[in-house]
Amino acid sequence: MADELKRRLVHSSGAGLVALYLLAGYFELGLTWPRFQALMVVLAVGAIGLEVLRLKVGLEWWIYEKLTREYEQDQFAGYGYYMVSMTIAVLVFPEPLALAGMLMLAIGDPLSGLVSDNTLRRVKHPKTLATMFVVSTLLALPFFLEHPHVAVAAAVGATIADGIKVQIGDFILDDNLTIPLYAGVIGYLALAVPL
């Protein structure tokens, strides 16, 4: 249980990237959107590099033992998917959608995990789905005060990604990869619908 709490805290720390960007903009520190995109690419490449070292070379740091789950020992770990998906979101989607999606992954996902019953099911319990939807909507609303339907649409995407397990053969699509991407796609479609 202690390791699971540590994982959730580390997961939430990704919100610091959003805070860094917003605070740097507020204080005019020169972290423009293109520079932030470049930073995210560097972080994603670093995460992929660490995973290659861990899986192919056998690099074993104590932190891997604490922060990776047992099933990740021989496969690409969730933190790698996490950094890759955040980076794709930042490169592909408009700034507000990308930042909202990052927060949904960093904060919404661990909070929905706290209320989850941790059973293996194709669709998560309604309480877990509702938690993810409400938290994701609240996280997205500040970015879409003039278009709240976009916040709701993005939250629907994040909830689908978090709440419905997609399995292709033996491979289960990690929600660390899908949450910002589903939120971004559905939110982007909502942006095209004027209300």
C-alpha positions in Angstrom: 0.0 0.0 0.0 2.8 2.4 0.8 4.4 1.8 -2.6 1.0 2.4 -4.3 0.7 5.8 -2.5 4.2 6.7 -3.6 3.3 5.9 -7.2 0.2 8.1 -7.0 2.2 11.0 -5.5 4.8 10.7 -8.2 2.0 10.5 -10.8 0.5 13.7 -9.4 3.9 15.5 -9.7 3.3 15.7 -13.4 1.0 18.6 -12.6 4.2 20.5 -11.8 5.0 20.6 -15.5 1.8 22.5 -16.1 2.4 24.7 -13.1 5.9 25.4 -14.4 4.6 26.5 -17.8 1.8 28.7 -16.4 4.0 30.3 -13.7 6.8 31.0 -16.2 4.2 32.7 -18.4 2.8 34.7 -15.5 6.3 35.9 -14.5 7.4 36.4 -18.1 10.4 34.0 -17.7 10.6 33.2 -21.4 9.2 29.6 -21.4 7.2 30.0 -24.6 4.9 27.3 -25.9 7.5 26.1 -28.5 10.2 26.0 -25.7 7.8 24.0 -23.5 7.2 21.6 -26.4 10.9 21.2 -26.7 11.3 20.5 -23.0 8.6 17.9 -23.2 10.3 16.2 -26.1 13.5 16.1 -24.1 11.7 14.6 -21.1 10.0 12.0 -23.2 13.2 11.0 -25.0 14.8 10.7 -21.5 12.1 8.5 -20.2 12.3 6.2 -23.3 16.1 6.1 -22.9 15.8 5.1 -19.2 13.3 2.3 -20.2 15.7 1.0 -22.9 18.5 0.9 -20.4 16.3 -0.8 -17.9 14.8 -3.4 -20.3 17.8 -4.1 -22.6 20.8 -3.3 -20.5 19.5 -4.4 -17.1 19.8 -1.0 -15.3 18.2 -1.6 -12.0 17.8 1.4 -9.7 16.0 1.2 -6.3 13.4 3.7 -7.6 12.3 1.2 -10.2 11.5 -1.3 -7.5 9.4 1.2 -5.6 7.6 3.0 -8.5 6.9 0.3 -11.1 4.3 -2.4 -10.7 5.2 -6.1 -10.9 3.7 -6.6 -14.4 6.0 -3.7 -15.6 9.2 -5.5 -14.7 9.6 -6.9 -18.3 7.7 -4.4 -20.3 7.7 -0.6 -21.0 6.6 1.0 -17.7 3.7 3.4 -17.1 5.9 6.4 -16.5 7.2 6.1 -20.0 3.7 6.1 -21.5 2.9 9.0 -19.2 5.7 11.2 -20.6 5.1 10.1 -24.2 1.4 10.9 -24.1 1.9 14.2 -22.4 4.5 15.1 -25.1 2.2 14.0 -27.9 -0.6 16.1 -26.4 1.6 19.2 -26.2 2.8 18.7 -29.8 -0.6 18.0 -31.4 -3.3 19.8 -29.5 -3.9 23.5 -28.8 -2.3 24.8 -25.7 -5.4 24.8 -23.4 -6.4 21.3 -24.4 -2.9 19.9 -24.0 -2.5 21.4 -20.5 -6.0 20.2 -19.4 -5.2 16.7 -20.7 -1.9 16.7 -18.8 -3.7 17.6 -15.6 -6.4 15.0 -16.2 -3.6 12.4 -16.4 -1.5 13.8 -13.5 -4.3 14.4 -11.0 -7.5 12.8 -12.3 -6.0 9.4 -12.9 -4.5 8.9 -9.4 -7.7 10.3 -7.7 -9.9 7.9 -9.7 -7.5 5.1 -8.6 -8.0 6.0 -5.0 -11.8 5.3 -5.2 -11.4 2.3 -7.5 -12.1 -1.1 -6.1 -9.0 -2.4 -7.8 -10.8 -5.3 -9.4 -9.9 -6.3 -13.0 -12.9 -5.5 -15.1 -13.4 -4.2 -18.6 -15.3 -1.1 -17.5 -14.6 0.4 -14.1 -17.2 0.9 -11.4 -19.6 3.8 -11.8 -18.1 5.6 -8.7 -14.7 5.5 -10.3 -16.0 6.8 -13.7 -17.9 9.6 -11.9 -14.8 10.6 -10.0 -12.7 10.8 -13.1 -15.3 12.7 -15.0 -16.0 15.3 -12.2 -12.3 15.8 -11.4 -11.4 16.1 -15.1 -14.1 18.6 -15.8 -13.0 20.7 -12.9 -9.4 20.6 -14.0 -10.4 21.6 -17.6 -12.9 24.4 -16.8 -10.3 27.1 -16.0 -9.0 26.7 -19.5 -12.4 26.9 -21.1 -14.5 29.4 -19.1 -16.0 30.7 -22.4 -16.6 27.2 -23.8 -17.4 24.9 -20.9 -18.8 22.3 -23.3 -15.1 21.7 -24.4 -14.1 21.0 -20.8 -17.0 18.5 -20.5 -16.1 16.9 -23.8 -12.4 16.5 -22.9 -13.4 15.1 -19.5 -15.6 12.5 -21.3 -12.5 11.5 -23.3 -10.4 11.2 -20.2 -13.1 9.2 -18.4 -13.4 6.8 -21.4 -9.6 6.4 -21.5 -9.4 5.8 -17.7 -12.5 3.7 -17.3 -12.6 1.3 -20.3 -9.9 -1.3 -20.7 -8.7 -1.8 -24.3 -7.0 -5.1 -24.9 -5.3 -6.1 -28.2 -4.3 -9.7 -27.9 -2.2 -9.9 -24.7 -1.4 -6.2 -24.7 -3.5 -3.9 -22.6 -3.5 -0.2 -23.7 -2.1 1.8 -20.8 -4.4 4.7 -19.7 -1.2 6.7 -19.0 -0.9 6.8 -22.8 -4.6 7.3 -23.7 -6.0 9.8 -21.1 -4.5 13.1 -22.6 -5.0 11.8 -26.1 -8.6 10.9 -25.8 -9.3 14.1 -23.9 -7.5 16.1 -26.6 -9.3 14.4 -29.5 -12.8 14.7 -28.1 -12.1 18.2 -26.8 -10.8 19.3 -30.2 -14.0 18.0 -31.8 -16.1 20.0 -29.3 -14.1 23.1 -30.2 -15.4 22.8 -33.7 -19.0 22.9 -32.5 -20.0 26.4 -31.6 -22.5 26.6 -28.7 
